[in-house]
Amino acid sequence: SGIYLAHPQSRYFGVGRIGADQVRDYAERKGMTVAEVERWLSSQLAYDPDADAAAQ
């Protein structure tokens, strides 16, 4: 998903998946729990939150 501008010279790039460190930082800055952020960003995560929780 993203914003695509219809221009013949437009260039697009991907930013990759979101790591656990980025999720923790974002949750702290937004005043949200890590679980909430993981739920909202689940399709963009570079890890499986359920597998990480089971390992702890």
Distance bins in CASP14 RR format, pairs under 12 A and 6 or more apart:
PFRMAT RR
TARGET T0000
AUTHOR 0000-0000-0000
RMODE 2
METHOD distances of the structure
MODEL  1
1 12 0 0 0 0 0 1 0 0 0 0 0
1 14 0 0 0 0 0 1 0 0 0 0 0
1 15 0 0 0 0 0 1 0 0 0 0 0
1 41 0 0 0 0 0 1 0 0 0 0 0
1 43 0 0 0 0 1 0 0 0 0 0 0
1 44 0 0 0 0 1 0 0 0 0 0 0
2 12 0 0 0 0 1 0 0 0 0 0 0
2 13 0 0 0 0 0 1 0 0 0 0 0
2 14 0 0 0 0 1 0 0 0 0 0 0
2 15 0 0 0 0 0 1 0 0 0 0 0
2 44 0 0 0 0 0 1 0 0 0 0 0
3 10 0 0 0 0 0 1 0 0 0 0 0
3 12 0 0 0 0 1 0 0 0 0 0 0
4 10 1 0 0 1 0 0 0 0 0 0 0
4 11 0 0 0 0 0 1 0 0 0 0 0
4 12 1 0 0 1 0 0 0 0 0 0 0
4 13 0 0 0 0 0 1 0 0 0 0 0
5 11 0 0 0 0 0 1 0 0 0 0 0
5 12 0 0 0 0 1 0 0 0 0 0 0
6 12 0 0 0 0 0 1 0 0 0 0 0
14 44 0 0 0 0 0 1 0 0 0 0 0
15 22 0 0 0 0 0 1 0 0 0 0 0
15 44 0 0 0 0 1 0 0 0 0 0 0
15 46 0 0 0 0 0 1 0 0 0 0 0
16 22 0 0 0 0 0 1 0 0 0 0 0
16 43 0 0 0 0 0 1 0 0 0 0 0
16 44 1 0 0 1 0 0 0 0 0 0 0
16 45 0 0 0 0 0 1 0 0 0 0 0
16 46 1 0 0 1 0 0 0 0 0 0 0
17 23 0 0 0 0 0 1 0 0 0 0 0
17 41 0 0 0 0 1 0 0 0 0 0 0
17 42 0 0 0 0 0 1 0 0 0 0 0
17 43 0 0 0 0 1 0 0 0 0 0 0
17 44 1 0 0 1 0 0 0 0 0 0 0
17 45 1 0 0 1 0 0 0 0 0 0 0
17 46 1 1 0 0 0 0 0 0 0 0 0
17 47 0 0 0 0 1 0 0 0 0 0 0
17 48 0 0 0 0 0 1 0 0 0 0 0
18 24 0 0 0 0 0 1 0 0 0 0 0
18 25 0 0 0 0 0 1 0 0 0 0 0
18 26 0 0 0 0 1 0 0 0 0 0 0
18 27 0 0 0 0 0 1 0 0 0 0 0
18 34 0 0 0 0 0 1 0 0 0 0 0
18 37 0 0 0 0 1 0 0 0 0 0 0
18 38 0 0 0 0 1 0 0 0 0 0 0
18 40 0 0 0 0 0 1 0 0 0 0 0
18 41 1 0 1 0 0 0 0 0 0 0 0
18 42 0 0 0 0 1 0 0 0 0 0 0
18 43 0 0 0 0 1 0 0 0 0 0 0
18 44 1 0 1 0 0 0 0 0 0 0 0
18 45 1 0 1 0 0 0 0 0 0 0 0
18 46 1 0 0 1 0 0 0 0 0 0 0
18 47 0 0 0 0 1 0 0 0 0 0 0
18 49 0 0 0 0 0 1 0 0 0 0 0
19 25 0 0 0 0 1 0 0 0 0 0 0
19 26 0 0 0 0 1 0 0 0 0 0 0
19 27 0 0 0 0 0 1 0 0 0 0 0
19 34 0 0 0 0 0 1 0 0 0 0 0
19 37 0 0 0 0 0 1 0 0 0 0 0
19 38 0 0 0 0 0 1 0 0 0 0 0
19 41 0 0 0 0 1 0 0 0 0 0 0
19 44 0 0 0 0 1 0 0 0 0 0 0
19 45 1 0 0 1 0 0 0 0 0 0 0
19 46 1 0 1 0 0 0 0 0 0 0 0
19 47 1 0 0 1 0 0 0 0 0 0 0
19 48 0 0 0 0 0 1 0 0 0 0 0
19 49 0 0 0 0 0 1 0 0 0 0 0
19 52 0 0 0 0 0 1 0 0 0 0 0
20 26 0 0 0 0 0 1 0 0 0 0 0
20 27 0 0 0 0 0 1 0 0 0 0 0
20 34 0 0 0 0 1 0 0 0 0 0 0
20 37 0 0 0 0 0 1 0 0 0 0 0
20 38 0 0 0 0 1 0 0 0 0 0 0
20 41 0 0 0 0 0 1 0 0 0 0 0
20 45 0 0 0 0 1 0 0 0 0 0 0
20 46 1 0 0 1 0 0 0 0 0 0 0
20 47 1 0 1 0 0 0 0 0 0 0 0
20 48 0 0 0 0 0 1 0 0 0 0 0
20 49 0 0 0 0 1 0 0 0 0 0 0
20 51 0 0 0 0 0 1 0 0 0 0 0
20 52 1 0 0 1 0 0 0 0 0 0 0
20 53 0 0 0 0 0 1 0 0 0 0 0
20 55 0 0 0 0 0 1 0 0 0 0 0
20 56 0 0 0 0 0 1 0 0 0 0 0
21 27 0 0 0 0 0 1 0 0 0 0 0
21 28 0 0 0 0 0 1 0 0 0 0 0
21 34 0 0 0 0 0 1 0 0 0 0 0
21 45 0 0 0 0 0 1 0 0 0 0 0
21 46 0 0 0 0 0 1 0 0 0 0 0
21 47 0 0 0 0 0 1 0 0 0 0 0
22 28 0 0 0 0 0 1 0 0 0 0 0
22 29 0 0 0 0 0 1 0 0 0 0 0
22 34 0 0 0 0 0 1 0 0 0 0 0
22 37 0 0 0 0 1 0 0 0 0 0 0
22 38 0 0 0 0 0 1 0 0 0 0 0
22 41 0 0 0 0 1 0 0 0 0 0 0
22 44 0 0 0 0 1 0 0 0 0 0 0
22 45 0 0 0 0 1 0 0 0 0 0 0
22 46 0 0 0 0 1 0 0 0 0 0 0
22 47 0 0 0 0 0 1 0 0 0 0 0
23 29 0 0 0 0 0 1 0 0 0 0 0
23 30 0 0 0 0 0 1 0 0 0 0 0
23 32 0 0 0 0 1 0 0 0 0 0 0
23 33 0 0 0 0 0 1 0 0 0 0 0
23 34 1 0 1 0 0 0 0 0 0 0 0
23 35 0 0 0 0 1 0 0 0 0 0 0
23 36 0 0 0 0 0 1 0 0 0 0 0
23 37 1 0 1 0 0 0 0 0 0 0 0
23 38 1 0 0 1 0 0 0 0 0 0 0
23 39 0 0 0 0 0 1 0 0 0 0 0
23 40 0 0 0 0 1 0 0 0 0 0 0
23 41 1 0 0 1 0 0 0 0 0 0 0
23 42 0 0 0 0 0 1 0 0 0 0 0
23 44 0 0 0 0 1 0 0 0 0 0 0
23 45 1 0 0 1 0 0 0 0 0 0 0
23 46 0 0 0 0 1 0 0 0 0 0 0
23 47 0 0 0 0 1 0 0 0 0 0 0
23 49 0 0 0 0 1 0 0 0 0 0 0
23 52 0 0 0 0 0 1 0 0 0 0 0
24 30 0 0 0 0 0 1 0 0 0 0 0
24 31 0 0 0 0 0 1 0 0 0 0 0
24 32 0 0 0 0 0 1 0 0 0 0 0
24 33 0 0 0 0 0 1 0 0 0 0 0
24 34 1 0 1 0 0 0 0 0 0 0 0
24 35 0 0 0 0 0 1 0 0 0 0 0
24 37 0 0 0 0 1 0 0 0 0 0 0
24 38 0 0 0 0 0 1 0 0 0 0 0
24 47 0 0 0 0 0 1 0 0 0 0 0
24 49 0 0 0 0 0 1 0 0 0 0 0
24 52 0 0 0 0 0 1 0 0 0 0 0
25 31 0 0 0 0 0 1 0 0 0 0 0
25 32 0 0 0 0 0 1 0 0 0 0 0
25 34 0 0 0 0 0 1 0 0 0 0 0
25 37 0 0 0 0 1 0 0 0 0 0 0
26 32 1 0 0 1 0 0 0 0 0 0 0
26 33 0 0 0 0 0 1 0 0 0 0 0
26 34 0 0 0 0 1 0 0 0 0 0 0
26 36 0 0 0 0 0 1 0 0 0 0 0
26 37 1 0 1 0 0 0 0 0 0 0 0
26 38 0 0 0 0 0 1 0 0 0 0 0
26 40 0 0 0 0 1 0 0 0 0 0 0
26 41 0 0 0 0 1 0 0 0 0 0 0
26 44 0 0 0 0 0 1 0 0 0 0 0
26 45 0 0 0 0 0 1 0 0 0 0 0
27 33 1 0 0 1 0 0 0 0 0 0 0
27 34 1 0 1 0 0 0 0 0 0 0 0
27 35 0 0 0 0 1 0 0 0 0 0 0
27 36 1 0 0 1 0 0 0 0 0 0 0
27 37 1 0 1 0 0 0 0 0 0 0 0
27 38 0 0 0 0 1 0 0 0 0 0 0
27 39 0 0 0 0 0 1 0 0 0 0 0
27 40 0 0 0 0 0 1 0 0 0 0 0
27 41 0 0 0 0 1 0 0 0 0 0 0
27 49 0 0 0 0 0 1 0 0 0 0 0
28 34 0 0 0 0 1 0 0 0 0 0 0
28 36 0 0 0 0 0 1 0 0 0 0 0
28 37 0 0 0 0 1 0 0 0 0 0 0
29 37 0 0 0 0 0 1 0 0 0 0 0
30 36 0 0 0 0 1 0 0 0 0 0 0
30 37 1 0 0 1 0 0 0 0 0 0 0
30 40 0 0 0 0 1 0 0 0 0 0 0
30 41 0 0 0 0 0 1 0 0 0 0 0
31 37 0 0 0 0 1 0 0 0 0 0 0
32 38 0 0 0 0 1 0 0 0 0 0 0
32 39 0 0 0 0 1 0 0 0 0 0 0
32 40 0 0 0 0 1 0 0 0 0 0 0
32 41 0 0 0 0 0 1 0 0 0 0 0
33 39 0 0 0 0 1 0 0 0 0 0 0
33 40 0 0 0 0 0 1 0 0 0 0 0
33 49 0 0 0 0 0 1 0 0 0 0 0
34 40 0 0 0 0 0 1 0 0 0 0 0
34 41 0 0 0 0 0 1 0 0 0 0 0
34 45 0 0 0 0 0 1 0 0 0 0 0
34 47 0 0 0 0 0 1 0 0 0 0 0
34 49 0 0 0 0 1 0 0 0 0 0 0
34 52 0 0 0 0 0 1 0 0 0 0 0
34 53 0 0 0 0 1 0 0 0 0 0 0
35 41 0 0 0 0 0 1 0 0 0 0 0
35 42 0 0 0 0 0 1 0 0 0 0 0
35 49 1 0 0 1 0 0 0 0 0 0 0
35 50 0 0 0 0 0 1 0 0 0 0 0
35 52 0 0 0 0 0 1 0 0 0 0 0
35 53 0 0 0 0 1 0 0 0 0 0 0
36 42 0 0 0 0 0 1 0 0 0 0 0
36 49 0 0 0 0 0 1 0 0 0 0 0
37 44 0 0 0 0 0 1 0 0 0 0 0
37 45 0 0 0 0 1 0 0 0 0 0 0
37 49 0 0 0 0 1 0 0 0 0 0 0
38 44 0 0 0 0 0 1 0 0 0 0 0
38 45 1 0 0 1 0 0 0 0 0 0 0
38 46 0 0 0 0 0 1 0 0 0 0 0
38 47 0 0 0 0 1 0 0 0 0 0 0
38 48 0 0 0 0 1 0 0 0 0 0 0
38 49 1 0 1 0 0 0 0 0 0 0 0
38 50 0 0 0 0 1 0 0 0 0 0 0
38 51 0 0 0 0 0 1 0 0 0 0 0
38 52 0 0 0 0 1 0 0 0 0 0 0
38 53 0 0 0 0 1 0 0 0 0 0 0
39 45 0 0 0 0 0 1 0 0 0 0 0
39 49 0 0 0 0 1 0 0 0 0 0 0
39 50 0 0 0 0 0 1 0 0 0 0 0
40 49 0 0 0 0 0 1 0 0 0 0 0
41 47 0 0 0 0 0 1 0 0 0 0 0
41 49 0 0 0 0 1 0 0 0 0 0 0
42 48 0 0 0 0 1 0 0 0 0 0 0
42 49 1 0 0 1 0 0 0 0 0 0 0
42 50 0 0 0 0 1 0 0 0 0 0 0
45 51 0 0 0 0 0 1 0 0 0 0 0
45 52 0 0 0 0 1 0 0 0 0 0 0
46 52 0 0 0 0 0 1 0 0 0 0 0
47 53 0 0 0 0 0 1 0 0 0 0 0
47 55 0 0 0 0 0 1 0 0 0 0 0
48 54 0 0 0 0 1 0 0 0 0 0 0
48 55 0 0 0 0 1 0 0 0 0 0 0
49 55 0 0 0 0 0 1 0 0 0 0 0
49 56 0 0 0 0 0 1 0 0 0 0 0
50 56 0 0 0 0 0 1 0 0 0 0 0
END
